Amino acid sequence: MHCPFCRHADSRVVDSRTADEGTVIRRRRQCLACDRRFTTVEQLTLAVVKRSGATEPFSREKVIAGVRRACQGRGVSEDALARLAQRVEEQFRAAGGAEIPSQEVGLAILTPLRDLDEVAYLRFASVYRDFDSLADFEAEIAVLRQRETPDTTDSAGAKGGQRAADSTLTVTET
């Protein structure tokens, strides 16, 4: 790290702190030559790699805009769209990669969108996954219906959605 005052090539870190929910690191540094102090800000930049090979910075606004089109007329709030975009970005930041293929961004949007609004999910998936026929829609609707009505019978034959593991009692002697 070059000192902004004397351009010396070396400095020592005096203090480090995270900011913006851990996405930014602020470091207070001291130049080893002139003893002046300065602050640096380090931030991981996520880049989206397009199909053409071009890269551009990850943008929550672009995620929101794409999902907003799918949610048009569905009564989904702007706050819910912002939370979805934040969830997608946090997923990529947690993975630690600096470059994300655009295909992965779309796939990462599908799961939280399905939880948010199933009709919007179908709209987004139909464009993103290139649905070609009614059969593609029917197959996706069948998957959604299967999620709605899980089998509520456990291996012991009990009904009501309670699993046998839920009723296990562990006793320890003292």
C-alpha positions in Angstrom: 0.0 0.0 0.0 1.6 3.3 -1.1 1.4 6.2 1.3 -0.8 9.0 -0.3 1.5 11.6 1.2 5.1 10.5 0.4 4.4 7.5 -2.0 6.5 5.2 0.2 5.6 1.6 -0.7 5.1 0.2 2.8 2.8 0.9 5.7 1.6 -0.9 8.8 -2.0 -1.5 9.8 -2.9 0.4 13.1 -6.6 -0.6 13.2 -9.1 -2.7 11.2 -12.9 -2.5 11.3 -15.7 -4.0 9.3 -18.5 -1.8 8.0 -21.7 -2.2 5.9 -22.6 -5.6 7.5 -19.2 -7.0 6.9 -18.9 -6.3 3.2 -16.3 -3.5 3.7 -13.1 -3.4 5.7 -11.8 0.0 6.8 -8.1 0.0 7.8 -6.2 2.8 9.5 -2.6 2.7 8.3 0.6 4.4 9.3 3.4 5.1 6.7 6.7 3.7 7.8 8.6 6.5 6.2 6.7 9.8 7.1 4.7 8.4 10.0 1.5 10.0 8.7 -1.8 8.1 9.0 -4.4 7.4 6.4 -7.5 5.2 5.9 -8.1 2.6 3.3 -11.4 0.9 2.4 -11.4 -2.6 1.0 -14.5 -4.0 -0.6 -15.1 -7.2 -2.5 -16.6 -6.3 -5.9 -18.9 -8.9 -7.4 -18.8 -9.0 -11.2 -21.4 -10.7 -13.4 -20.0 -12.5 -16.4 -22.4 -12.3 -19.4 -22.9 -15.0 -22.0 -20.8 -12.8 -24.4 -17.9 -12.9 -21.9 -18.2 -9.2 -21.0 -18.3 -8.5 -17.2 -20.2 -5.8 -15.3 -20.6 -5.1 -11.6 -23.4 -7.0 -9.8 -26.4 -4.7 -9.4 -29.2 -5.2 -6.9 -31.2 -2.7 -9.0 -31.0 -5.0 -12.1 -32.2 -8.0 -10.0 -35.1 -5.9 -8.7 -36.0 -4.7 -12.2 -36.1 -8.2 -13.6 -38.1 -9.6 -10.7 -40.4 -6.5 -10.7 -41.5 -7.4 -14.3 -42.3 -10.9 -13.3 -44.3 -9.6 -10.3 -46.2 -7.0 -12.3 -49.8 -7.0 -11.1 -49.1 -9.5 -8.3 -49.2 -7.1 -5.3 -45.6 -7.8 -4.3 -44.1 -4.9 -2.3 -41.0 -3.0 -3.2 -39.6 -3.9 0.2 -40.1 -7.6 -0.6 -38.2 -7.1 -3.9 -35.4 -5.4 -2.2 -35.1 -8.2 0.4 -35.0 -10.8 -2.4 -32.2 -8.9 -4.2 -30.3 -8.6 -0.9 -30.7 -12.3 -0.3 -29.3 -13.1 -3.7 -26.3 -10.8 -3.3 -25.6 -12.1 0.2 -25.6 -15.7 -1.2 -22.9 -14.8 -3.7 -20.8 -12.8 -1.1 -21.0 -15.7 1.3 -19.7 -18.0 -1.5 -16.6 -15.8 -1.8 -16.3 -15.7 -5.5 -15.5 -12.5 -7.4 -17.1 -13.4 -10.7 -20.5 -14.9 -11.2 -21.9 -16.3 -14.4 -25.2 -14.6 -15.3 -26.8 -18.0 -15.5 -26.1 -18.5 -11.8 -27.6 -15.1 -10.9 -30.9 -16.2 -12.6 -30.8 -19.6 -10.8 -30.2 -17.8 -7.5 -33.3 -15.6 -8.1 -35.6 -18.6 -8.7 -35.7 -20.1 -5.2 -36.5 -16.9 -3.2 -38.9 -15.8 -5.9 -40.8 -19.1 -5.7 -41.2 -18.6 -2.0 -42.3 -15.0 -2.6 -44.9 -15.5 -5.3 -45.5 -18.7 -7.3 -47.1 -16.9 -10.3 -44.2 -14.5 -10.6 -41.9 -17.5 -10.3 -43.6 -19.2 -13.2 -43.3 -16.0 -15.3 -39.6 -15.5 -14.5 -38.8 -19.2 -15.0 -40.7 -19.3 -18.3 -38.4 -16.6 -19.7 -35.2 -17.6 -17.9 -35.5 -21.3 -18.6 -36.9 -20.8 -22.2 -40.2 -22.6 -21.8 -41.1 -23.8 -25.3 -44.4 -25.4 -24.8 -47.4 -25.9 -22.5 -45.8 -29.1 -21.3 -42.9 -27.1 -19.8 -45.4 -25.0 -17.8 -47.4 -28.1 -16.7 -44.2 -29.8 -15.5 -43.2 -26.8 -13.4 -46.8 -26.4 -12.0 -46.7 -30.1 -11.0 -43.5 -29.4 -9.1 -45.1 -26.5 -7.4 -48.2 -28.5 -6.5 -46.0 -31.3 -5.1 -44.4 -28.7 -2.8 -47.8 -27.5 -1.6 -49.1 -30.9 -0.6 -46.3 -32.9 0.9 -47.1 -36.4 2.1 -48.2 -36.1 5.7 -47.8 -39.8 6.6 -44.6 -40.8 8.3 -42.9 -44.2 8.2 -44.9 -45.4 11.2 -48.2 -44.5 9.5 -49.1 -41.5 11.7 -50.9 -38.6 10.0 -50.8 -34.9 10.6 -47.3 -34.1 9.4 -45.6 -35.0 12.7 -42.5 -37.0 12.2 -41.4 -39.8 14.6 -38.1 -37.9 15.3 -40.1 -34.9 16.5 -41.5 -36.9 19.5 -38.2 -38.4 20.7 -37.4 -37.8 24.3 -33.9 -38.1 25.6 -33.4 -38.8 29.3 -30.0 -38.4 31.0 -29.1 -39.6 34.5 -27.3 -37.3 36.9 
